[in-house]
């Protein structure tokens, strides 16, 4: 996990929307989702509800 991963999570938390967060972070929704899933796997816990 990197500082950028934590920044991504914070932006996602603040926007509450993957699409909006991805735009703000200048990345694709897919890339953001993959990074969040990688964080969840590394921490062995759910960080957000994907439903």
mmCIF entry with sequence, helices, sheets and N, C-alpha, C, O atoms, coordinates in Angstrom:
data_MODEL
# 
_entry.id   MODEL 
# 
_entity.id                         1 
_entity.type                       polymer 
_entity.pdbx_number_of_molecules   1 
# 
_entity_poly.entity_id                      1 
_entity_poly.type                           'polypeptide(L)' 
_entity_poly.nstd_linkage                   no 
_entity_poly.nstd_monomer                   no 
_entity_poly.pdbx_seq_one_letter_code       
;(UNK)(UNK)(UNK)(UNK)(UNK)(UNK)(UNK)(UNK)(UNK)(UNK)(UNK)(UNK)(UNK)(UNK)(UNK)(UNK)
(UNK)(UNK)(UNK)(UNK)(UNK)(UNK)(UNK)(UNK)(UNK)(UNK)(UNK)(UNK)(UNK)(UNK)(UNK)(UNK)
(UNK)(UNK)(UNK)(UNK)(UNK)(UNK)(UNK)(UNK)(UNK)(UNK)(UNK)(UNK)(UNK)(UNK)(UNK)(UNK)
(UNK)(UNK)(UNK)
;
_entity_poly.pdbx_seq_one_letter_code_can   XXXXXXXXXXXXXXXXXXXXXXXXXXXXXXXXXXXXXXXXXXXXXXXXXXX 
_entity_poly.pdbx_strand_id                 A 
# 
loop_
_entity_poly_seq.entity_id 
_entity_poly_seq.num 
_entity_poly_seq.mon_id 
_entity_poly_seq.hetero 
1 1  UNK n 
1 2  UNK n 
1 3  UNK n 
1 4  UNK n 
1 5  UNK n 
1 6  UNK n 
1 7  UNK n 
1 8  UNK n 
1 9  UNK n 
1 10 UNK n 
1 11 UNK n 
1 12 UNK n 
1 13 UNK n 
1 14 UNK n 
1 15 UNK n 
1 16 UNK n 
1 17 UNK n 
1 18 UNK n 
1 19 UNK n 
1 20 UNK n 
1 21 UNK n 
1 22 UNK n 
1 23 UNK n 
1 24 UNK n 
1 25 UNK n 
1 26 UNK n 
1 27 UNK n 
1 28 UNK n 
1 29 UNK n 
1 30 UNK n 
1 31 UNK n 
1 32 UNK n 
1 33 UNK n 
1 34 UNK n 
1 35 UNK n 
1 36 UNK n 
1 37 UNK n 
1 38 UNK n 
1 39 UNK n 
1 40 UNK n 
1 41 UNK n 
1 42 UNK n 
1 43 UNK n 
1 44 UNK n 
1 45 UNK n 
1 46 UNK n 
1 47 UNK n 
1 48 UNK n 
1 49 UNK n 
1 50 UNK n 
1 51 UNK n 
# 
_struct_asym.id          A 
_struct_asym.entity_id   1 
# 
loop_
_struct_conf.conf_type_id 
_struct_conf.id 
_struct_conf.pdbx_PDB_helix_id 
_struct_conf.beg_label_comp_id 
_struct_conf.beg_label_asym_id 
_struct_conf.beg_label_seq_id 
_struct_conf.pdbx_beg_PDB_ins_code 
_struct_conf.end_label_comp_id 
_struct_conf.end_label_asym_id 
_struct_conf.end_label_seq_id 
_struct_conf.pdbx_end_PDB_ins_code 
_struct_conf.beg_auth_comp_id 
_struct_conf.beg_auth_asym_id 
_struct_conf.beg_auth_seq_id 
_struct_conf.end_auth_comp_id 
_struct_conf.end_auth_asym_id 
_struct_conf.end_auth_seq_id 
_struct_conf.pdbx_PDB_helix_class 
_struct_conf.details 
_struct_conf.pdbx_PDB_helix_length 
HELX_P HELX_P1 AA1 UNK A 3  ? UNK A 15 ? UNK A 3  UNK A 15 1 ? 13 
HELX_P HELX_P2 AA2 UNK A 18 ? UNK A 25 ? UNK A 18 UNK A 25 1 ? 8  
HELX_P HELX_P3 AA3 UNK A 29 ? UNK A 43 ? UNK A 29 UNK A 43 1 ? 15 
# 
_struct_conf_type.id          HELX_P 
_struct_conf_type.criteria    ? 
_struct_conf_type.reference   ? 
# 
loop_
_atom_site.group_PDB 
_atom_site.id 
_atom_site.type_symbol 
_atom_site.label_atom_id 
_atom_site.label_alt_id 
_atom_site.label_comp_id 
_atom_site.label_asym_id 
_atom_site.label_entity_id 
_atom_site.label_seq_id 
_atom_site.pdbx_PDB_ins_code 
_atom_site.Cartn_x 
_atom_site.Cartn_y 
_atom_site.Cartn_z 
_atom_site.occupancy 
_atom_site.B_iso_or_equiv 
_atom_site.pdbx_formal_charge 
_atom_site.auth_seq_id 
_atom_site.auth_comp_id 
_atom_site.auth_asym_id 
_atom_site.auth_atom_id 
_atom_site.pdbx_PDB_model_num 
ATOM 1   N N  . UNK A 1 1  ? 0.855   -1.171 0.000   1.00 0.00 ? 1  UNK A N  1 
ATOM 2   C CA . UNK A 1 1  ? 0.000   0.000  0.000   1.00 0.00 ? 1  UNK A CA 1 
ATOM 3   C C  . UNK A 1 1  ? 0.902   1.236  0.000   1.00 0.00 ? 1  UNK A C  1 
ATOM 4   O O  . UNK A 1 1  ? 1.928   1.296  0.677   1.00 0.00 ? 1  UNK A O  1 
ATOM 5   N N  . UNK A 1 2  ? 0.474   2.202  -0.782  1.00 0.00 ? 2  UNK A N  1 
ATOM 6   C CA . UNK A 1 2  ? 1.270   3.430  -0.904  1.00 0.00 ? 2  UNK A CA 1 
ATOM 7   C C  . UNK A 1 2  ? 0.487   4.632  -0.376  1.00 0.00 ? 2  UNK A C  1 
ATOM 8   O O  . UNK A 1 2  ? -0.705  4.538  -0.082  1.00 0.00 ? 2  UNK A O  1 
ATOM 9   N N  . UNK A 1 3  ? 1.173   5.739  -0.265  1.00 0.00 ? 3  UNK A N  1 
ATOM 10  C CA . UNK A 1 3  ? 0.522   6.995  0.116   1.00 0.00 ? 3  UNK A CA 1 
ATOM 11  C C  . UNK A 1 3  ? -0.557  7.338  -0.907  1.00 0.00 ? 3  UNK A C  1 
ATOM 12  O O  . UNK A 1 3  ? -1.632  7.811  -0.538  1.00 0.00 ? 3  UNK A O  1 
ATOM 13  N N  . UNK A 1 4  ? -0.280  7.106  -2.185  1.00 0.00 ? 4  UNK A N  1 
ATOM 14  C CA . UNK A 1 4  ? -1.274  7.373  -3.230  1.00 0.00 ? 4  UNK A CA 1 
ATOM 15  C C  . UNK A 1 4  ? -2.522  6.517  -3.042  1.00 0.00 ? 4  UNK A C  1 
ATOM 16  O O  . UNK A 1 4  ? -3.636  6.978  -3.292  1.00 0.00 ? 4  UNK A O  1 
ATOM 17  N N  . UNK A 1 5  ? -2.340  5.277  -2.605  1.00 0.00 ? 5  UNK A N  1 
ATOM 18  C CA . UNK A 1 5  ? -3.497  4.418  -2.333  1.00 0.00 ? 5  UNK A CA 1 
ATOM 19  C C  . UNK A 1 5  ? -4.356  5.022  -1.226  1.00 0.00 ? 5  UNK A C  1 
ATOM 20  O O  . UNK A 1 5  ? -5.584  5.029  -1.321  1.00 0.00 ? 5  UNK A O  1 
ATOM 21  N N  . UNK A 1 6  ? -3.719  5.519  -0.195  1.00 0.00 ? 6  UNK A N  1 
ATOM 22  C CA . UNK A 1 6  ? -4.465  6.152  0.905   1.00 0.00 ? 6  UNK A CA 1 
ATOM 23  C C  . UNK A 1 6  ? -5.177  7.410  0.423   1.00 0.00 ? 6  UNK A C  1 
ATOM 24  O O  . UNK A 1 6  ? -6.319  7.666  0.805   1.00 0.00 ? 6  UNK A O  1 
ATOM 25  N N  . UNK A 1 7  ? -4.508  8.190  -0.413  1.00 0.00 ? 7  UNK A N  1 
ATOM 26  C CA . UNK A 1 7  ? -5.129  9.395  -0.987  1.00 0.00 ? 7  UNK A CA 1 
ATOM 27  C C  . UNK A 1 7  ? -6.345  9.000  -1.816  1.00 0.00 ? 7  UNK A C  1 
ATOM 28  O O  . UNK A 1 7  ? -7.396  9.634  -1.728  1.00 0.00 ? 7  UNK A O  1 
ATOM 29  N N  . UNK A 1 8  ? -6.196  7.949  -2.623  1.00 0.00 ? 8  UNK A N  1 
ATOM 30  C CA . UNK A 1 8  ? -7.316  7.469  -3.433  1.00 0.00 ? 8  UNK A CA 1 
ATOM 31  C C  . UNK A 1 8  ? -8.500  7.097  -2.559  1.00 0.00 ? 8  UNK A C  1 
ATOM 32  O O  . UNK A 1 8  ? -9.639  7.444  -2.873  1.00 0.00 ? 8  UNK A O  1 
ATOM 33  N N  . UNK A 1 9  ? -8.241  6.395  -1.467  1.00 0.00 ? 9  UNK A N  1 
ATOM 34  C CA . UNK A 1 9  ? -9.301  5.987  -0.564  1.00 0.00 ? 9  UNK A CA 1 
ATOM 35  C C  . UNK A 1 9  ? -9.992  7.204  0.050   1.00 0.00 ? 9  UNK A C  1 
ATOM 36  O O  . UNK A 1 9  ? -11.219 7.240  0.146   1.00 0.00 ? 9  UNK A O  1 
ATOM 37  N N  . UNK A 1 10 ? -9.217  8.189  0.460   1.00 0.00 ? 10 UNK A N  1 
ATOM 38  C CA . UNK A 1 10 ? -9.792  9.393  1.068   1.00 0.00 ? 10 UNK A CA 1 
ATOM 39  C C  . UNK A 1 10 ? -10.694 10.121 0.073   1.00 0.00 ? 10 UNK A C  1 
ATOM 40  O O  . UNK A 1 10 ? -11.801 10.536 0.417   1.00 0.00 ? 10 UNK A O  1 
ATOM 41  N N  . UNK A 1 11 ? -10.216 10.273 -1.160  1.00 0.00 ? 11 UNK A N  1 
ATOM 42  C CA . UNK A 1 11 ? -11.031 10.943 -2.177  1.00 0.00 ? 11 UNK A CA 1 
ATOM 43  C C  . UNK A 1 11 ? -12.308 10.149 -2.439  1.00 0.00 ? 11 UNK A C  1 
ATOM 44  O O  . UNK A 1 11 ? -13.386 10.732 -2.555  1.00 0.00 ? 11 UNK A O  1 
ATOM 45  N N  . UNK A 1 12 ? -12.197 8.839  -2.532  1.00 0.00 ? 12 UNK A N  1 
ATOM 46  C CA . UNK A 1 12 ? -13.379 8.003  -2.732  1.00 0.00 ? 12 UNK A CA 1 
ATOM 47  C C  . UNK A 1 12 ? -14.346 8.158  -1.564  1.00 0.00 ? 12 UNK A C  1 
ATOM 48  O O  . UNK A 1 12 ? -15.554 8.276  -1.772  1.00 0.00 ? 12 UNK A O  1 
ATOM 49  N N  . UNK A 1 13 ? -13.837 8.158  -0.364  1.00 0.00 ? 13 UNK A N  1 
ATOM 50  C CA . UNK A 1 13 ? -14.682 8.330  0.821   1.00 0.00 ? 13 UNK A CA 1 
ATOM 51  C C  . UNK A 1 13 ? -15.385 9.688  0.784   1.00 0.00 ? 13 UNK A C  1 
ATOM 52  O O  . UNK A 1 13 ? -16.574 9.780  1.087   1.00 0.00 ? 13 UNK A O  1 
ATOM 53  N N  . UNK A 1 14 ? -14.660 10.727 0.419   1.00 0.00 ? 14 UNK A N  1 
ATOM 54  C CA . UNK A 1 14 ? -15.235 12.072 0.394   1.00 0.00 ? 14 UNK A CA 1 
ATOM 55  C C  . UNK A 1 14 ? -16.299 12.230 -0.690  1.00 0.00 ? 14 UNK A C  1 
ATOM 56  O O  . UNK A 1 14 ? -17.325 12.873 -0.466  1.00 0.00 ? 14 UNK A O  1 
ATOM 57  N N  . UNK A 1 15 ? -16.059 11.651 -1.847  1.00 0.00 ? 15 UNK A N  1 
ATOM 58  C CA . UNK A 1 15 ? -17.009 11.813 -2.950  1.00 0.00 ? 15 UNK A CA 1 
ATOM 59  C C  . UNK A 1 15 ? -18.164 10.816 -2.871  1.00 0.00 ? 15 UNK A C  1 
ATOM 60  O O  . UNK A 1 15 ? -19.254 11.073 -3.381  1.00 0.00 ? 15 UNK A O  1 
ATOM 61  N N  . UNK A 1 16 ? -17.910 9.666  -2.221  1.00 0.00 ? 16 UNK A N  1 
ATOM 62  C CA . UNK A 1 16 ? -18.913 8.600  -2.101  1.00 0.00 ? 16 UNK A CA 1 
ATOM 63  C C  . UNK A 1 16 ? -19.354 8.057  -3.461  1.00 0.00 ? 16 UNK A C  1 
ATOM 64  O O  . UNK A 1 16 ? -20.439 7.492  -3.594  1.00 0.00 ? 16 UNK A O  1 
ATOM 65  N N  . UNK A 1 17 ? -18.486 8.241  -4.476  1.00 0.00 ? 17 UNK A N  1 
ATOM 66  C CA . UNK A 1 17 ? -18.836 7.810  -5.821  1.00 0.00 ? 17 UNK A CA 1 
ATOM 67  C C  . UNK A 1 17 ? -17.555 7.467  -6.577  1.00 0.00 ? 17 UNK A C  1 
ATOM 68  O O  . UNK A 1 17 ? -16.669 8.311  -6.712  1.00 0.00 ? 17 UNK A O  1 
ATOM 69  N N  . UNK A 1 18 ? -17.453 6.230  -7.070  1.00 0.00 ? 18 UNK A N  1 
ATOM 70  C CA . UNK A 1 18 ? -16.233 5.785  -7.750  1.00 0.00 ? 18 UNK A CA 1 
ATOM 71  C C  . UNK A 1 18 ? -15.968 6.616  -9.000  1.00 0.00 ? 18 UNK A C  1 
ATOM 72  O O  . UNK A 1 18 ? -14.825 6.979  -9.278  1.00 0.00 ? 18 UNK A O  1 
ATOM 73  N N  . UNK A 1 19 ? -17.011 6.912  -9.744  1.00 0.00 ? 19 UNK A N  1 
ATOM 74  C CA . UNK A 1 19 ? -16.847 7.682  -10.975 1.00 0.00 ? 19 UNK A CA 1 
ATOM 75  C C  . UNK A 1 19 ? -16.307 9.082  -10.689 1.00 0.00 ? 19 UNK A C  1 
ATOM 76  O O  . UNK A 1 19 ? -15.358 9.528  -11.334 1.00 0.00 ? 19 UNK A O  1 
ATOM 77  N N  . UNK A 1 20 ? -16.909 9.769  -9.730  1.00 0.00 ? 20 UNK A N  1 
ATOM 78  C CA . UNK A 1 20 ? -16.456 11.119 -9.380  1.00 0.00 ? 20 UNK A CA 1 
ATOM 79  C C  . UNK A 1 20 ? -15.042 11.107 -8.813  1.00 0.00 ? 20 UNK A C  1 
ATOM 80  O O  . UNK A 1 20 ? -14.236 11.982 -9.128  1.00 0.00 ? 20 UNK A O  1 
ATOM 81  N N  . UNK A 1 21 ? -14.743 10.126 -7.987  1.00 0.00 ? 21 UNK A N  1 
ATOM 82  C CA . UNK A 1 21 ? -13.406 10.021 -7.413  1.00 0.00 ? 21 UNK A CA 1 
ATOM 83  C C  . UNK A 1 21 ? -12.375 9.771  -8.500  1.00 0.00 ? 21 UNK A C  1 
ATOM 84  O O  . UNK A 1 21 ? -11.296 10.363 -8.484  1.00 0.00 ? 21 UNK A O  1 
ATOM 85  N N  . UNK A 1 22 ? -12.699 8.900  -9.439  1.00 0.00 ? 22 UNK A N  1 
ATOM 86  C CA . UNK A 1 22 ? -11.776 8.594  -10.527 1.00 0.00 ? 22 UNK A CA 1 
ATOM 87  C C  . UNK A 1 22 ? -11.483 9.832  -11.356 1.00 0.00 ? 22 UNK A C  1 
ATOM 88  O O  . UNK A 1 22 ? -10.336 10.072 -11.734 1.00 0.00 ? 22 UNK A O  1 
ATOM 89  N N  . UNK A 1 23 ? -12.508 10.618 -11.641 1.00 0.00 ? 23 UNK A N  1 
ATOM 90  C CA . UNK A 1 23 ? -12.307 11.867 -12.397 1.00 0.00 ? 23 UNK A CA 1 
ATOM 91  C C  . UNK A 1 23 ? -11.388 12.804 -11.621 1.00 0.00 ? 23 UNK A C  1 
ATOM 92  O O  . UNK A 1 23 ? -10.453 13.371 -12.186 1.00 0.00 ? 23 UNK A O  1 
ATOM 93  N N  . UNK A 1 24 ? -11.650 12.966 -10.337 1.00 0.00 ? 24 UNK A N  1 
ATOM 94  C CA . UNK A 1 24 ? -10.825 13.853 -9.506  1.00 0.00 ? 24 UNK A CA 1 
ATOM 95  C C  . UNK A 1 24 ? -9.379  13.377 -9.428  1.00 0.00 ? 24 UNK A C  1 
ATOM 96  O O  . UNK A 1 24 ? -8.454  14.187 -9.372  1.00 0.00 ? 24 UNK A O  1 
ATOM 97  N N  . UNK A 1 25 ? -9.191  12.070 -9.425  1.00 0.00 ? 25 UNK A N  1 
ATOM 98  C CA . UNK A 1 25 ? -7.850  11.486 -9.307  1.00 0.00 ? 25 UNK A CA 1 
ATOM 99  C C  . UNK A 1 25 ? -7.164  11.285 -10.658 1.00 0.00 ? 25 UNK A C  1 
ATOM 100 O O  . UNK A 1 25 ? -6.022  10.830 -10.719 1.00 0.00 ? 25 UNK A O  1 
ATOM 101 N N  . UNK A 1 26 ? -7.870  11.626 -11.740 1.00 0.00 ? 26 UNK A N  1 
ATOM 102 C CA . UNK A 1 26 ? -7.341  11.483 -13.100 1.00 0.00 ? 26 UNK A CA 1 
ATOM 103 C C  . UNK A 1 26 ? -6.961  10.035 -13.411 1.00 0.00 ? 26 UNK A C  1 
ATOM 104 O O  . UNK A 1 26 ? -5.882  9.757  -13.932 1.00 0.00 ? 26 UNK A O  1 
ATOM 105 N N  . UNK A 1 27 ? -7.881  9.115  -13.075 1.00 0.00 ? 27 UNK A N  1 
ATOM 106 C CA . UNK A 1 27 ? -7.671  7.710  -13.369 1.00 0.00 ? 27 UNK A CA 1 
ATOM 107 C C  . UNK A 1 27 ? -9.002  7.091  -13.791 1.00 0.00 ? 27 UNK A C  1 
ATOM 108 O O  . UNK A 1 27 ? -10.056 7.706  -13.631 1.00 0.00 ? 27 UNK A O  1 
ATOM 109 N N  . UNK A 1 28 ? -8.951  5.890  -14.322 1.00 0.00 ? 28 UNK A N  1 
ATOM 110 C CA . UNK A 1 28 ? -10.184 5.226  -14.716 1.00 0.00 ? 28 UNK A CA 1 
ATOM 111 C C  . UNK A 1 28 ? -10.875 4.635  -13.493 1.00 0.00 ? 28 UNK A C  1 
ATOM 112 O O  . UNK A 1 28 ? -10.251 4.402  -12.457 1.00 0.00 ? 28 UNK A O  1 
ATOM 113 N N  . UNK A 1 29 ? -12.170 4.398  -13.637 1.00 0.00 ? 29 UNK A N  1 
ATOM 114 C CA . UNK A 1 29 ? -12.916 3.752  -12.562 1.00 0.00 ? 29 UNK A CA 1 
ATOM 115 C C  . UNK A 1 29 ? -12.343 2.372  -12.265 1.00 0.00 ? 29 UNK A C  1 
ATOM 116 O O  . UNK A 1 29 ? -12.240 1.957  -11.111 1.00 0.00 ? 29 UNK A O  1 
ATOM 117 N N  . UNK A 1 30 ? -11.976 1.675  -13.326 1.00 0.00 ? 30 UNK A N  1 
ATOM 118 C CA . UNK A 1 30 ? -11.418 0.334  -13.181 1.00 0.00 ? 30 UNK A CA 1 
ATOM 119 C C  . UNK A 1 30 ? -10.117 0.357  -12.381 1.00 0.00 ? 30 UNK A C  1 
ATOM 120 O O  . UNK A 1 30 ? -9.915  -0.466 -11.487 1.00 0.00 ? 30 UNK A O  1 
ATOM 121 N N  . UNK A 1 31 ? -9.249  1.292  -12.703 1.00 0.00 ? 31 UNK A N  1 
ATOM 122 C CA . UNK A 1 31 ? -7.965  1.389  -11.991 1.00 0.00 ? 31 UNK A CA 1 
ATOM 123 C C  . UNK A 1 31 ? -8.186  1.711  -10.511 1.00 0.00 ? 31 UNK A C  1 
ATOM 124 O O  . UNK A 1 31 ? -7.528  1.143  -9.639  1.00 0.00 ? 31 UNK A O  1 
ATOM 125 N N  . UNK A 1 32 ? -9.109  2.618  -10.243 1.00 0.00 ? 32 UNK A N  1 
ATOM 126 C CA . UNK A 1 32 ? -9.396  2.972  -8.853  1.00 0.00 ? 32 UNK A CA 1 
ATOM 127 C C  . UNK A 1 32 ? -9.973  1.772  -8.105  1.00 0.00 ? 32 UNK A C  1 
ATOM 128 O O  . UNK A 1 32 ? -9.562  1.484  -6.981  1.00 0.00 ? 32 UNK A O  1 
ATOM 129 N N  . UNK A 1 33 ? -10.906 1.085  -8.715  1.00 0.00 ? 33 UNK A N  1 
ATOM 130 C CA . UNK A 1 33 ? -11.494 -0.093 -8.083  1.00 0.00 ? 33 UNK A CA 1 
ATOM 131 C C  . UNK A 1 33 ? -10.440 -1.155 -7.791  1.00 0.00 ? 33 UNK A C  1 
ATOM 132 O O  . UNK A 1 33 ? -10.447 -1.764 -6.721  1.00 0.00 ? 33 UNK A O  1 
ATOM 133 N N  . UNK A 1 34 ? -9.542  -1.374 -8.735  1.00 0.00 ? 34 UNK A N  1 
ATOM 134 C CA . UNK A 1 34 ? -8.471  -2.355 -8.532  1.00 0.00 ? 34 UNK A CA 1 
ATOM 135 C C  . UNK A 1 34 ? -7.573  -1.966 -7.372  1.00 0.00 ? 34 UNK A C  1 
ATOM 136 O O  . UNK A 1 34 ? -7.176  -2.826 -6.587  1.00 0.00 ? 34 UNK A O  1 
ATOM 137 N N  . UNK A 1 35 ? -7.245  -0.689 -7.250  1.00 0.00 ? 35 UNK A N  1 
ATOM 138 C CA . UNK A 1 35 ? -6.384  -0.249 -6.156  1.00 0.00 ? 35 UNK A CA 1 
ATOM 139 C C  . UNK A 1 35 ? -7.087  -0.418 -4.805  1.00 0.00 ? 35 UNK A C  1 
ATOM 140 O O  . UNK A 1 35 ? -6.466  -0.834 -3.827  1.00 0.00 ? 35 UNK A O  1 
ATOM 141 N N  . UNK A 1 36 ? -8.379  -0.097 -4.755  1.00 0.00 ? 36 UNK A N  1 
ATOM 142 C CA . UNK A 1 36 ? -9.125  -0.251 -3.508  1.00 0.00 ? 36 UNK A CA 1 
ATOM 143 C C  . UNK A 1 36 ? -9.230  -1.733 -3.142  1.00 0.00 ? 36 UNK A C  1 
ATOM 144 O O  . UNK A 1 36 ? -9.069  -2.096 -1.977  1.00 0.00 ? 36 UNK A O  1 
ATOM 145 N N  . UNK A 1 37 ? -9.499  -2.586 -4.127  1.00 0.00 ? 37 UNK A N  1 
ATOM 146 C CA . UNK A 1 37 ? -9.558  -4.029 -3.867  1.00 0.00 ? 37 UNK A CA 1 
ATOM 147 C C  . UNK A 1 37 ? -8.202  -4.548 -3.387  1.00 0.00 ? 37 UNK A C  1 
ATOM 148 O O  . UNK A 1 37 ? -8.149  -5.403 -2.503  1.00 0.00 ? 37 UNK A O  1 
ATOM 149 N N  . UNK A 1 38 ? -7.120  -4.048 -3.949  1.00 0.00 ? 38 UNK A N  1 
ATOM 150 C CA . UNK A 1 38 ? -5.783  -4.462 -3.508  1.00 0.00 ? 38 UNK A CA 1 
ATOM 151 C C  . UNK A 1 38 ? -5.548  -4.050 -2.052  1.00 0.00 ? 38 UNK A C  1 
ATOM 152 O O  . UNK A 1 38 ? -4.967  -4.807 -1.274  1.00 0.00 ? 38 UNK A O  1 
ATOM 153 N N  . UNK A 1 39 ? -6.002  -2.850 -1.692  1.00 0.00 ? 39 UNK A N  1 
ATOM 154 C CA . UNK A 1 39 ? -5.883  -2.416 -0.300  1.00 0.00 ? 39 UNK A CA 1 
ATOM 155 C C  . UNK A 1 39 ? -6.695  -3.327 0.616   1.00 0.00 ? 39 UNK A C  1 
ATOM 156 O O  . UNK A 1 39 ? -6.229  -3.724 1.684   1.00 0.00 ? 39 UNK A O  1 
ATOM 157 N N  . UNK A 1 40 ? -7.910  -3.654 0.188   1.00 0.00 ? 40 UNK A N  1 
ATOM 158 C CA . UNK A 1 40 ? -8.756  -4.532 0.994   1.00 0.00 ? 40 UNK A CA 1 
ATOM 159 C C  . UNK A 1 40 ? -8.093  -5.896 1.190   1.00 0.00 ? 40 UNK A C  1 
ATOM 160 O O  . UNK A 1 40 ? -8.132  -6.459 2.284   1.00 0.00 ? 40 UNK A O  1 
ATOM 161 N N  . UNK A 1 41 ? -7.491  -6.420 0.134   1.00 0.00 ? 41 UNK A N  1 
ATOM 162 C CA . UNK A 1 41 ? -6.805  -7.707 0.240   1.00 0.00 ? 41 UNK A CA 1 
ATOM 163 C C  . UNK A 1 41 ? -5.602  -7.619 1.166   1.00 0.00 ? 41 UNK A C  1 
ATOM 164 O O  . UNK A 1 41 ? -5.369  -8.514 1.978   1.00 0.00 ? 41 UNK A O  1 
ATOM 165 N N  . UNK A 1 42 ? -4.842  -6.544 1.043   1.00 0.00 ? 42 UNK A N  1 
ATOM 166 C CA . UNK A 1 42 ? -3.663  -6.380 1.890   1.00 0.00 ? 42 UNK A CA 1 
ATOM 167 C C  . UNK A 1 42 ? -4.033  -6.241 3.356   1.00 0.00 ? 42 UNK A C  1 
ATOM 168 O O  . UNK A 1 42 ? -3.347  -6.773 4.229   1.00 0.00 ? 42 UNK A O  1 
ATOM 169 N N  . UNK A 1 43 ? -5.122  -5.524 3.627   1.00 0.00 ? 43 UNK A N  1 
ATOM 170 C CA . UNK A 1 43 ? -5.560  -5.300 5.003   1.00 0.00 ? 43 UNK A CA 1 
ATOM 171 C C  . UNK A 1 43 ? -6.488  -6.398 5.513   1.00 0.00 ? 43 UNK A C  1 
ATOM 172 O O  . UNK A 1 43 ? -6.812  -6.450 6.700   1.00 0.00 ? 43 UNK A O  1 
ATOM 173 N N  . UNK A 1 44 ? -6.911  -7.275 4.603   1.00 0.00 ? 44 UNK A N  1 
ATOM 174 C CA . UNK A 1 44 ? -7.822  -8.370 4.930   1.00 0.00 ? 44 UNK A CA 1 
ATOM 175 C C  . UNK A 1 44 ? -9.110  -7.864 5.579   1.00 0.00 ? 44 UNK A C  1 
ATOM 176 O O  . UNK A 1 44 ? -9.581  -8.415 6.574   1.00 0.00 ? 44 UNK A O  1 
ATOM 177 N N  . UNK A 1 45 ? -9.669  -6.797 4.989   1.00 0.00 ? 45 UNK A N  1 
ATOM 178 C CA . UNK A 1 45 ? -10.929 -6.241 5.470   1.00 0.00 ? 45 UNK A CA 1 
ATOM 179 C C  . UNK A 1 45 ? -11.594 -5.450 4.353   1.00 0.00 ? 45 UNK A C  1 
ATOM 180 O O  . UNK A 1 45 ? -10.930 -5.000 3.419   1.00 0.00 ? 45 UNK A O  1 
ATOM 181 N N  . UNK A 1 46 ? -12.895 -5.285 4.455   1.00 0.00 ? 46 UNK A N  1 
ATOM 182 C CA . UNK A 1 46 ? -13.633 -4.457 3.496   1.00 0.00 ? 46 UNK A CA 1 
ATOM 183 C C  . UNK A 1 46 ? -13.513 -2.994 3.906   1.00 0.00 ? 46 UNK A C  1 
ATOM 184 O O  . UNK A 1 46 ? -13.739 -2.637 5.062   1.00 0.00 ? 46 UNK A O  1 
ATOM 185 N N  . UNK A 1 47 ? -13.154 -2.161 2.943   1.00 0.00 ? 47 UNK A N  1 
ATOM 186 C CA . UNK A 1 47 ? -13.059 -0.731 3.203   1.00 0.00 ? 47 UNK A CA 1 
ATOM 187 C C  . UNK A 1 47 ? -14.324 0.004  2.792   1.00 0.00 ? 47 UNK A C  1 
ATOM 188 O O  . UNK A 1 47 ? -14.713 0.993  3.413   1.00 0.00 ? 47 UNK A O  1 
ATOM 189 N N  . UNK A 1 48 ? -14.968 -0.500 1.724   1.00 0.00 ? 48 UNK A N  1 
ATOM 190 C CA . UNK A 1 48 ? -16.222 0.100  1.268   1.00 0.00 ? 48 UNK A CA 1 
ATOM 191 C C  . UNK A 1 48 ? -17.177 -0.997 0.856   1.00 0.00 ? 48 UNK A C  1 
ATOM 192 O O  . UNK A 1 48 ? -16.767 -2.126 0.583   1.00 0.00 ? 48 UNK A O  1 
ATOM 193 N N  . UNK A 1 49 ? -18.453 -0.660 0.812   1.00 0.00 ? 49 UNK A N  1 
ATOM 194 C CA . UNK A 1 49 ? -19.464 -1.568 0.309   1.00 0.00 ? 49 UNK A CA 1 
ATOM 195 C C  . UNK A 1 49 ? -19.662 -1.278 -1.161  1.00 0.00 ? 49 UNK A C  1 
ATOM 196 O O  . UNK A 1 49 ? -19.975 -0.146 -1.530  1.00 0.00 ? 49 UNK A O  1 
ATOM 197 N N  . UNK A 1 50 ? -19.484 -2.288 -2.017  1.00 0.00 ? 50 UNK A N  1 
ATOM 198 C CA . UNK A 1 50 ? -19.543 -2.098 -3.458  1.00 0.00 ? 50 UNK A CA 1 
ATOM 199 C C  . UNK A 1 50 ? -20.950 -2.223 -4.016  1.00 0.00 ? 50 UNK A C  1 
ATOM 200 O O  . UNK A 1 50 ? -21.123 -2.171 -5.234  1.00 0.00 ? 50 UNK A O  1 
ATOM 201 N N  . UNK A 1 51 ? -21.952 -2.384 -3.181  1.00 0.00 ? 51 UNK A N  1 
ATOM 202 C CA . UNK A 1 51 ? -23.320 -2.550 -3.685  1.00 0.00 ? 51 UNK A CA 1 
ATOM 203 C C  . UNK A 1 51 ? -24.021 -1.248 -3.916  1.00 0.00 ? 51 UNK A C  1 
ATOM 204 O O  . UNK A 1 51 ? -25.177 -1.236 -4.339  1.00 0.00 ? 51 UNK A O  1 
# 
